[in-house]
Amino acid sequence: MKFTEDHMWLLADEEGIVTVGITDYAQQQLGDVVYVQLPQVEQTLSPADEAAMVESVKSTGEVRVPLSGIVTEVNERLADKPELLNRDPLGTGWLFRMQVDDLEPLVELMDENAYEEFTSNL
């Protein structure tokens, strides 16, 4: 699992499918999540694109990923249960999966230890 400075986590499998979600730190900062806008399946994403939006009682956060690719699946459970992001952000609260063009940008991202150190300084 890799982490971004924008508090996203990314997990790649052997086929180049990357699962994307928000971190526990992000969900704590947002507070109670009330709505999640997900990308469309087969939507093409690039790093500059807003991939998803997470709305909470406190604020709204944009989700951007540092990869290019095509969305292959979205977590449809979030439409009826956005609170899954608060309960299990690293598990059942995942946002979407995408087939990426190049996994190389993942190498530059933080591992779990580096991310914990990063958030401890915020």
N, C-alpha and C positions, 0 to 999 in steps of 0.2 A: 504494500500500500504506500502511495506517495501523497504528499500534501503540498498545497500551494499557500502562498502568503495571503491569499484571499479566503483562506479557510475552507478550501474544497479538498476532498480526498478522491483519489483515482486508483483503481485497481484493475490491472490488465490481466487477461488470461492468455493461454497459449495461442489462441486464434487471432489475437489482436483486438479483441473486444474489451473496451474499457468501461467499467462501471463508475459512475460519478455520483458523489453525494456531498453534503456539507458536514463539517466536523462537529464534534461535541462542543467545542469552544464556540463555534458559530451559532449553534442552536441556543446555547446559554445566553449569548449576547443578544440574540433576536427576541428571546422570550417565547411565549406561546404562539406557535405557528397556526395561522387561521386559513391560509390559502397558498396553493402552490400552482404556478403556471409552468407547465412542462413544454419542451419542444415537441414537434410533430415527428412521428416515425417517418423515416426516409428523408428528414430534413438534413441538409448539408450544413455543417458548422465549421467555422474557422475561429482562431483565437480571439479575434476582434468582436465576434458576435455575442450578443446576450443569449445564452442557451436556455435559461430558465429564470423564474423570479419567485422568491419566497417572501410571503407577506406575513407579518406577525402583528401582535397588538402594539408593539413598540415601533417597528419600522418595516421597510421593504428592502430586500437585498437582491442584487443581481447575481446570477451565476454565469461565470465565464470559464471556459476550459482552455488550457494552453496547447490544445491539439486540434487538428483538422480531421474531419471525418463525417460519417453519416450515422444518424440516430437509428438504432436498430430496435430499441424497446424503451418504453417509459413505464414508470411505476404507477400504474393506474389506481392502485390502492390509495394513493395520496389525494386523489380527487375527493373521496369521501372521508378519508382519515389523515388530514395534513399533520395531525399531532404525532404521527409516526416519526416525523423528523425530530421531535423532542424526545420521544421515548427511546428510539433506537437509530440514531443518525448514521451509525457505521454499519448497520445491518438492514433491517426491513424498511428503513427510511431512505434507502437509496433513491436517487432521482431518475436517472436514465442510463442507458448503455449505448455505446457508439462503436462502430467499426472505424478505426483510425487509419489514416494514411501512413503515419510514421510514429513509432513509439519512442524515437530518440529523445524528444523533449521531456519524457518522464525521467530520464537520467539526471536532469538538472534540478528536479524537484526534491523536497526534503523527505527523509525517511521519518519514521515515528519519533525517534529520539530527537532529531533536529527540530521537528515541529513542536514537540513539548518544550524544548529550550526556547524556541521562538515565541511561543505564547506566554511563557513564564516571564518574559521581558516586556509584555504589553501592559 
